Amino acid sequence: MIDNLFFIYCALLSFSGFIIAFYKVLSQEVIGLEVKIGMEKGFDFDTGWE
């Protein structure tokens, strides 16, 4: 019983870590795309990422 609960707990932690990492990468890509669009329209700003 405890082993099953421990396995479920570890699986949930691993999966939530993957989701957080994926969200970070996805949000950086979206922000980078918006920065590119803004720079093409003439806005000038520095994000410090590129």
Steps between C-alpha positions, in 0.01 A plus 500: 500500500771748599708398197209575268441839660871581477504401132196716424651792691831473312323465165292812566808699603688391189208581273441841660870582457475411132191720460671796669811461282289469184299811595825695552634403158167570333460840665854602399423405140176700502669803656784473247247491217318805636831686536585417138161625380538818705848566362371451146234764570763745620495458877843479660550324831753261651389181676849379586425150365647525153 
